[in-house]
């Protein structure tokens, strides 16, 4: 009986070590020669870990969807200021459990959507995010604590969503910010422009309308009625980056949440 138990235990240990061996750690160098992540694009398997190591320079690593922000330490509920850029030779390891594409950047030298010092991790295998964007994303979205501005989203085909942000700039001027983005599971990333030059009818002149680049918008949805938006902007009349939790305000007739 003892011999059988020993064989069973040995087999169990072998199984655990095999499972552990299947998960790999990947190293991404931060800084060093120039302001860059190396490699900046990485493909891993679900369950693998990625260790970010600051070689030199004033850097951090921030997820496009704000799921992590790390340098000397990582931001958390108990340490919301964690993850600020640092010039120390910090090292942080993050586990990627779900399939998908995860962008990240240095808040001192980059921005959401691949601007400046940024990178992307593609995770293969495993389960996709629990929520996938469907037709029901169409409608109006807002933050109840900031009622008075918000987004109108429309899913125009299987892969594409348009967004209109009816808001204000830092000086209180009404502004339309608009973009078109591609769906990736529970996320939509898009380049946005600022529409300007219009006048109220009968003085409206379509030749006066301009749409200069404004920045990026990244929508992330956790449920049919809940999500968030992260942005970066190169326009000095707006805050350079930020995030905002969103709730559904209206839905389109004929659409239903899964």
WOQUICOR-V527576 format. One record per residue. RES is the residue in one letter. PHI is phi in radians with two decimals (NA if undefined). D_CENTER is the distance of its C-alpha to the mean C-alpha in whole Angstrom. Layout:
BEGIN
res/phi/d_center
RES/PHI/D_CENTER
RES/PHI/D_CENTER
END
This chain:
BEGIN
res/phi/d_center
X/NA/55
X/-1.08/54
X/-1.14/53
X/-1.11/51
X/-1.10/49
X/-1.11/49
X/-1.12/48
X/-1.11/45
X/-1.12/44
X/-1.11/43
X/-1.13/42
X/-1.14/39
X/-1.06/38
X/-1.10/38
X/-1.11/36
X/-1.07/34
X/-1.17/34
X/-1.17/33
X/-1.10/30
X/-1.10/29
X/-1.19/29
X/-1.21/27
X/-1.48/24
X/-1.95/24
X/-1.88/22
X/-2.08/21
X/-1.87/21
X/-2.02/19
X/-1.42/21
X/-1.87/19
X/1.32/21
X/1.51/25
X/-1.41/26
X/1.39/24
X/-1.55/21
X/-2.76/19
X/-1.71/17
X/-2.41/20
X/-1.30/19
X/-1.45/16
X/-2.20/15
X/-2.42/16
X/-1.97/17
X/-2.32/18
X/-1.83/19
X/-0.96/18
X/1.69/19
X/-1.24/19
X/-1.99/18
X/-2.18/17
X/-1.79/19
X/-1.62/18
X/-2.15/21
X/-1.38/22
X/-1.45/25
X/-2.96/25
X/1.81/24
X/-1.68/22
X/-2.44/18
X/-2.58/16
X/-2.34/12
X/-2.24/9
X/-1.22/6
X/-0.96/3
X/-1.65/3
X/1.11/6
X/-1.29/8
X/-2.66/10
X/-2.60/12
X/-2.38/15
X/-2.70/18
X/-1.10/21
X/-2.57/20
X/-2.02/17
X/-1.13/16
X/-2.73/17
X/-1.05/19
X/-1.42/22
X/-2.42/21
X/-1.13/18
X/-1.60/19
X/-1.11/18
X/1.53/16
X/-1.16/18
X/-0.91/18
X/-2.53/22
X/-1.68/24
X/-1.26/26
X/-1.52/25
X/-1.39/23
X/-2.57/22
X/-2.37/19
X/-2.02/18
X/-2.19/16
X/-1.66/16
X/-1.94/14
X/-1.63/16
X/-1.95/14
X/-1.20/14
X/2.53/11
X/-2.00/9
X/-2.21/7
X/-1.48/6
X/-2.66/7
X/-2.76/10
X/-1.68/13
X/-1.20/13
X/-1.49/17
X/-2.37/17
X/-2.61/13
X/-2.88/10
X/-1.04/7
X/1.56/8
X/1.53/11
X/-1.53/13
X/1.12/15
X/-1.35/15
X/-2.63/12
X/-2.73/12
X/-2.57/10
X/-2.04/12
X/-1.76/13
X/-1.86/14
X/-1.82/18
X/1.35/20
X/1.24/19
X/-1.59/18
X/-1.24/15
X/-0.91/13
X/-1.10/16
X/-2.03/15
X/-2.06/15
X/-1.25/15
X/-2.16/18
X/-1.02/21
X/-1.15/21
X/-1.14/17
X/-1.10/20
X/2.51/21
X/-1.88/20
X/-2.25/18
X/-2.73/18
X/-1.87/18
X/-0.97/22
X/-1.33/22
X/-2.26/22
X/-1.07/24
X/2.29/25
X/-2.53/22
X/3.10/19
X/-2.05/17
X/-2.04/19
X/-1.96/17
X/-2.49/20
X/-1.45/19
X/-1.63/22
X/-2.76/22
X/-1.11/20
X/-2.14/17
X/-2.10/17
X/-2.29/16
X/-1.74/17
X/-2.37/16
X/-2.18/19
X/-1.85/18
X/-1.61/21
X/-2.55/21
X/-2.42/23
X/-1.53/23
X/-1.14/24
X/-1.68/28
X/1.56/27
X/-1.39/28
X/-1.18/26
X/-2.45/24
X/-1.87/22
X/-2.01/19
X/-2.38/18
X/-2.78/16
X/-2.29/16
X/-2.37/13
X/-1.81/13
X/-1.40/12
X/-2.34/11
X/1.04/12
X/-1.83/10
X/-2.23/7
X/-2.35/9
X/-2.01/8
X/-2.67/11
X/-1.45/13
X/-2.11/15
X/-2.18/19
X/-1.96/21
X/-1.42/24
X/-2.61/28
X/1.72/31
X/-1.42/32
X/-2.38/35
X/-1.22/37
X/-1.01/39
X/-1.55/42
X/-1.61/40
X/-1.22/37
X/-2.29/37
X/-1.05/35
X/-1.26/35
X/-1.60/34
X/-1.32/31
X/-2.20/28
X/-2.32/24
X/-1.20/23
X/-1.00/20
X/-1.98/18
X/2.74/14
X/-2.22/11
X/-2.23/9
X/-2.24/6
X/-1.69/7
X/-2.26/7
X/-1.99/10
X/-1.80/12
X/-2.82/16
X/-1.14/18
X/-2.09/18
X/-2.49/15
X/-3.00/11
X/-2.70/9
X/-2.28/8
X/-2.04/7
X/-2.44/9
X/-2.31/11
X/-2.43/15
X/-1.70/18
X/-1.48/20
X/-1.14/22
X/-1.45/23
X/-2.34/20
X/-1.11/18
X/-1.14/16
X/-2.78/12
X/3.03/11
X/-2.41/10
X/-2.61/12
X/-1.25/13
X/-2.19/14
X/-2.23/17
X/-1.22/19
X/-1.75/22
X/-2.48/24
X/-2.22/24
X/-1.58/26
X/-1.00/29
X/1.65/29
X/-1.77/26
X/-2.33/25
X/-1.35/23
X/-1.21/23
END
